[in-house]
Amino acid sequence: MCGWLAKFSCVICLFSIGTAIVPESVMAGTDLQVIPEMGPYIDIWDDADNNTNPVVAYNPHHDEYLVVWTTMQDQFSTDIWGRRLRGDGSPVPNGWFNIDNEAGKNLINPAVTYNSQTDQYLVVYNIDLAVDNMDIWGKIVNWNGVLSSRLYLDTSPQKQMDPAVVYNPLENQYLLGYSDWQSLSTVNLKLQTLNQFGGAVNSASVVSPTNEFRGTPALAHITVDNHYLVIYGYEGSFIPRILGKSFSTTLGSLSPEYNYTDDGSGGMNPKIGCSQQDCLVTWNGLSGAGIKGRHIAHDGSSLGPSGGFEIATPVQNIIHTASAVSVFQPWGYLITWDQFLSTSADQGDIYGSTIRFEENHPSGDGFPIDNRLYNEGLSSLACNLTGKCLLVNNHNPVQYPAGDLGISGRLIFSNQNFIPLIIN
């Protein structure tokens, strides 16, 4: 029975009549390598200017993705743009639009999340006002591209940067996190909850002592008991680390500060994805040496081996960075990352790997997602609940220094399916 289609594997499930559920624990027990199926490359945006830093969110109500990126308008200004794509990757007609611009200023570092109750997105981003002054702005974007007024989310002195945002459907609120500079040598992690309109509700800080940095956050909402996980980078008197804490929806601290790089290897640029049973944190090694991951519990405590496990092995002259992670139903997690040849200004690719639930190693070797000629990088990932993901990234189709960066994408599917056998 199991040999009649190479893409299918069989699981016998003993449930009551009419039930056809394959639990995550069954997926974790399989020995099959997970090799995703990928669609053709998608040209999301390509013009005569540089387009960079794409991010993406999925809208299940309309089976759409919203891709957001920055476009260099001229030597003095960078704008935030967006484009709607259907679930099959095709562009929505007339579905591209400017989200925000400010003459003579750079709007950069966008992040986006989807609100399932209002059928809207929250887009947050930096405005670069001066060498030592950056603020956090935002816009509510309706599912069809209609925009709200600009939100001035943090206009404090110094620099507020590296914004991240996640939606909490149980409270109909957003959590915003970012690096909050106190001085040239001290950076705190700042958190704010926002209502559905983007208005401030509660705030908190993870305070750094003098000459320490806590920032570059990655955020998750845990629906099981309605709290937040906040993962962030640390630099200071020790080797750079990946740390984390859990917070209530009112931003009261629920846990101590956990160190996920407790083997001393260090790490930078964390990301997080969460399933019903645990979360997976990913990061790149120091100086871009490899990609590592670690399972953590919903309360933020560490699981698995000390310091995590290797997802992409360090290789001489290869720089690994910009990891992304998402639950990849029904198997486990999909992890993607950029890798660049350090001896070339023009050779960068996007690779990926899969990790089954509860396993502390990748499922087989990594695989290329976008390894076309010349420069691909700065990737971001969004997946739905049925194992379909959209990866977006920069792409320059011609040899450096000619050409400019466009926004490309590719759909990734889990191509191995379980056919439950119901036994009465």
C-alpha positions in Angstrom: 0.0 0.0 0.0 2.8 2.4 0.9 4.7 2.0 -2.3 2.1 3.1 -4.9 3.2 6.8 -4.8 6.6 8.0 -4.0 5.3 11.3 -2.7 3.0 9.7 -0.2 3.7 7.9 3.1 1.3 5.9 5.2 0.4 6.3 8.8 -2.2 4.1 10.5 -4.2 6.2 13.0 -6.6 4.6 15.5 -9.3 7.1 16.2 -13.0 7.2 16.6 -15.2 7.1 13.5 -15.0 10.2 11.4 -11.7 11.4 12.9 -8.7 11.9 10.6 -6.1 13.7 12.7 -2.4 13.1 12.5 -0.7 14.5 15.6 2.6 16.3 15.6 4.1 13.5 17.7 3.4 11.0 14.8 5.2 13.3 12.4 8.2 13.5 14.7 8.5 9.7 14.7 8.8 9.3 11.0 12.2 8.5 9.3 11.5 10.1 5.9 13.6 13.0 4.7 11.4 16.0 4.1 12.2 17.5 0.7 9.9 20.4 -0.2 8.4 21.1 -3.6 9.0 24.5 -5.0 7.1 26.6 -7.6 8.6 28.9 -10.2 10.4 32.1 -9.4 8.0 35.0 -8.9 8.9 38.6 -10.1 7.3 40.6 -7.3 8.9 44.0 -8.2 11.5 45.1 -10.6 12.2 48.7 -11.7 15.2 50.9 -12.3 15.8 51.5 -8.5 17.2 49.3 -5.7 14.4 47.5 -3.8 15.6 45.8 -0.6 14.6 44.2 2.7 11.4 42.4 1.7 9.1 41.0 4.4 5.9 39.1 4.0 2.7 38.2 5.9 -0.1 35.7 5.0 -3.8 36.5 5.0 -5.9 33.3 5.3 -9.3 35.1 4.8 -8.4 35.9 1.2 -5.6 33.4 0.6 -3.2 36.3 -0.1 0.2 37.5 0.9 1.3 41.1 1.5 4.9 41.7 0.6 6.5 44.9 1.9 9.9 46.3 1.0 11.9 49.5 0.8 12.5 51.3 -2.5 15.3 53.9 -3.1 13.5 56.8 -4.8 16.7 59.0 -5.1 19.9 59.6 -3.3 18.1 61.3 -0.4 15.0 59.2 0.2 13.8 55.6 0.6 10.1 54.7 0.7 8.0 51.8 2.0 6.0 49.9 -0.7 3.7 46.9 -0.7 2.2 44.4 -3.1 -0.6 41.8 -2.8 -0.1 38.4 -4.2 -2.7 35.6 -4.5 -2.1 32.3 -2.7 -0.8 30.8 -6.0 1.9 33.6 -6.2 0.2 35.6 -9.0 0.0 39.3 -8.5 -3.4 40.9 -7.6 -4.3 43.3 -10.4 -3.4 46.9 -9.4 -2.4 45.4 -6.0 0.8 47.5 -5.5 1.0 50.7 -3.6 3.2 53.1 -1.7 2.8 52.6 2.1 4.7 55.6 3.3 7.3 58.2 2.2 8.9 61.3 3.6 10.8 63.7 1.3 14.5 63.7 1.9 14.3 60.9 4.5 15.0 57.2 4.5 12.2 54.8 5.6 13.8 51.4 6.2 13.7 48.1 8.1 10.0 47.2 7.6 8.2 44.4 9.6 4.6 43.2 9.0 2.0 41.1 10.7 -1.7 40.2 9.9 -4.7 40.9 12.1 -7.3 38.1 11.7 -10.1 40.0 13.4 -9.9 43.3 11.5 -8.6 41.7 8.2 -5.8 44.3 8.3 -2.0 44.4 8.5 0.2 46.4 10.7 3.4 47.6 9.0 6.2 49.1 11.2 9.4 50.6 10.1 12.3 53.0 10.9 12.7 56.6 9.7 16.3 57.6 9.6 16.3 61.3 10.7 20.0 61.8 11.5 23.2 59.9 12.4 22.1 59.5 16.0 18.3 59.7 15.6 15.9 57.1 14.3 12.2 56.7 15.1 9.6 54.0 14.7 6.6 54.8 12.5 3.8 52.5 11.2 0.7 52.2 9.1 -2.4 50.0 9.4 -3.1 48.5 5.9 -6.5 47.2 5.0 -6.6 43.8 3.2 -7.3 45.6 -0.1 -4.5 48.2 0.4 -6.4 51.1 1.9 -4.1 52.9 4.3 -4.6 54.5 7.7 -3.0 57.7 8.9 0.7 57.5 9.9 1.4 56.1 13.4 4.2 57.7 15.4 5.0 54.7 17.5 8.2 55.9 19.2 9.8 59.3 18.6 12.1 59.4 21.6 15.6 60.9 21.4 18.5 58.7 20.2 17.8 55.7 18.0 14.9 53.2 18.1 15.5 50.6 15.5 15.2 46.9 14.4 11.4 46.8 14.8 9.6 43.5 15.0 5.8 42.9 15.4 3.4 40.1 16.1 -0.4 39.9 16.4 -2.3 38.4 19.4 -5.7 37.2 18.3 -6.9 36.5 21.9 -6.5 40.1 22.9 -6.8 41.7 19.4 -3.6 43.5 20.1 -0.1 43.8 18.6 3.3 43.4 20.4 6.0 45.7 19.0 9.6 45.2 20.0 12.8 47.1 19.0 16.3 48.2 20.0 16.1 51.3 22.2 19.4 53.3 22.4 20.0 55.0 25.7 23.5 56.2 24.7 26.2 55.4 22.2 27.2 52.4 24.4 24.0 51.2 26.1 20.9 49.7 24.3 17.8 48.4 26.0 15.1 46.1 24.5 11.8 48.0 24.3 8.4 46.4 24.2 5.0 48.0 23.5 1.5 46.5 23.2 -0.7 48.3 20.7 -4.5 48.1 20.2 -6.1 47.2 16.9 -5.8 50.9 15.8 -2.1 51.1 16.7 -2.6 53.0 19.9 -0.2 52.4 22.8 -1.5 50.1 25.6 1.4 48.9 27.8 5.2 49.2 27.6 8.2 47.5 29.2 12.0 47.4 28.8 14.6 44.7 29.2 17.3 47.0 30.7 21.0 46.7 29.8 23.8 47.7 32.2 26.2 50.4 30.9 28.2 49.2 27.8 25.8 46.4 27.0 23.4 45.8 24.1 20.0 44.0 24.1 18.0 44.3 20.9 17.3 42.9 17.4 14.2 41.1 18.8 12.1 38.2 17.4 8.6 37.9 18.8 6.0 35.1 19.2 2.5 34.9 20.7 1.8 31.6 22.5 -2.0 30.9 22.2 -2.0 27.9 24.6 -1.9 30.2 27.6 -1.9 33.6 26.0 1.6 35.1 26.6 4.5 36.4 24.5 8.0 35.0 23.9 10.7 37.6 23.2 14.0 36.5 21.8 16.9 39.0 21.4 20.6 39.5 20.8 23.1 40.4 23.5 26.5 42.1 23.2 28.7 43.4 26.0 31.2 41.9 28.4 30.6 38.4 27.1 30.6 36.8 23.6 27.4 37.8 21.7 24.5 35.6 22.8 20.9 34.8 22.0 18.7 35.4 25.0 15.0 35.3 25.7 12.2 36.0 28.2 8.4 35.4 28.4 6.0 38.2 29.1 2.3 38.5 30.0 -0.1 40.3 27.7 0.3 43.3 30.0 4.1 43.0 29.6 4.7 41.8 33.1 7.9 39.5 33.2 7.0 35.8 33.5 10.5 34.3 33.4 14.2 34.8 34.0 16.4 35.7 31.2 17.4 32.5 29.4 20.6 32.0 27.4 20.2 29.7 24.4 23.8 29.9 23.4 25.0 28.4 26.7 27.7 26.3 25.1 29.8 29.5 24.6 29.7 29.4 20.8 27.7 32.7 20.6 25.2 33.9 18.0 23.5 36.8 16.4 20.3 37.8 14.6 17.7 35.5 16.2 14.3 34.4 14.7 11.5 32.3 16.2 8.7 30.1 15.0 6.2 28.3 17.3 4.1 25.1 17.0 1.4 23.8 19.4 4.1 22.0 21.4 7.3 24.0 21.4 9.2 26.8 19.5 12.3 26.8 17.4 14.8 29.6 17.7 17.4 30.1 14.9 20.4 32.3 14.6 23.7 32.7 12.7 27.1 32.1 14.2 29.6 34.8 14.9 30.8 36.5 11.7 28.2 34.6 9.8 29.7 31.2 10.5 26.8 28.7 10.1 23.2 28.6 11.2 22.1 27.0 14.5 18.8 26.3 16.1 17.3 25.3 19.4 14.0 24.1 20.6 12.6 26.0 23.5 9.5 25.4 25.6 6.5 27.8 25.5 7.6 29.3 28.7 11.0 30.2 27.2 13.1 27.5 28.9 15.7 25.6 26.9 15.2 22.2 25.4 17.6 19.9 23.7 21.4 20.0 23.7 23.4 22.9 25.2 23.9 25.6 22.6 21.5 24.1 20.1 22.4 22.2 17.0 23.8 22.9 13.6 21.4 23.6 10.7 24.0 24.9 8.2 27.6 23.9 8.9 30.2 26.7 9.0 32.3 26.6 5.7 35.4 28.6 4.9 34.6 31.8 2.9 30.8 31.3 3.2 28.8 33.8 5.3 25.5 32.6 6.6 22.9 35.2 7.8 19.2 36.3 7.7 17.7 33.0 8.9 13.9 32.7 8.9 11.8 30.0 10.5 8.1 28.9 10.4 6.0 25.9 11.2 5.9 23.7 8.1 2.8 21.5 8.4 2.5 18.6 8.7 6.2 17.9 9.4 7.8 20.4 11.6 9.7 23.6 10.8 11.0 25.2 7.7 14.2 27.2 8.1 15.7 29.4 5.4 18.9 31.5 5.3 21.2 33.6 3.1 24.7 32.5 2.3 27.3 34.6 0.5 30.8 33.9 -0.9 33.0 36.3 1.2 35.5 36.5 -1.6 32.9 37.8 -4.1 30.8 41.0 -4.1 28.3 39.2 -6.4 27.5 35.7 -5.3 24.7 35.1 -2.8 22.1 32.4 -2.6 19.1 31.4 -0.5 19.1 27.9 1.1 16.7 26.0 3.3 16.3 23.0 5.6 13.5 21.2 7.5 13.4 20.0 11.1 10.8 17.6 12.3 8.9 18.4 15.5 11.0 17.6 18.6 14.1 16.5 16.6 17.5 18.2 17.2 18.9 17.9 13.8 17.9 18.8 10.2 15.9 16.3 8.1 18.6 15.6 5.5 20.9 18.0 3.8 20.0 21.7 3.1 18.6 22.5 -0.3 18.8 25.5 -2.6 15.8 27.8 -2.9 17.2 30.6 -5.0 20.7 29.9 -6.4 20.4 31.7 -9.7 23.4 33.6 -11.0 24.6 36.7 -9.2 23.1 38.2 -6.0 20.1 36.8 -4.0 19.7 37.6 -0.3 17.8 39.3 2.6 15.1 36.6 2.6 11.9 36.5 4.6 9.3 33.7 5.0 5.5 33.3 5.7 3.7 30.0 5.8 0.0 29.0 6.1 -1.5 26.1 8.1 -1.5 23.6 5.2 2.2 23.6 4.5 2.4 26.3 1.8 5.0 29.1 2.3 6.1 32.1 0.4 9.8 33.1 0.6 10.7 36.6 -0.6 14.2 37.9 -1.3 16.3 40.4 -3.2 17.5 39.4 -6.7 19.9 41.1 -9.1 19.8 39.3 -12.5 23.0 40.8 -13.9 26.6 40.9 -12.8 27.7 43.5 -10.2 28.2 46.4 -10.4 25.6 46.6 -13.2 21.9 46.2 -12.5 19.9 46.8 -9.4 18.1 44.8 -6.8 14.5 43.6 -7.4 12.1 41.7 -5.2 11.7 38.0 -6.0 9.7 35.2 -4.4 9.1 31.5 -4.6 6.3 29.2 -3.2 7.5 26.2 -1.1 5.2 23.2 -0.4 5.3 20.2 1.8 5.0 17.5 -0.9 4.7 14.4 1.4 1.2 13.8 2.6 -0.3 11.5 5.2 -3.4 9.4 4.3 -4.9 8.3 7.6 -6.5 4.9 7.7 -9.5 4.9 10.0 -10.1 1.6 11.7 -13.5 1.1 13.3 
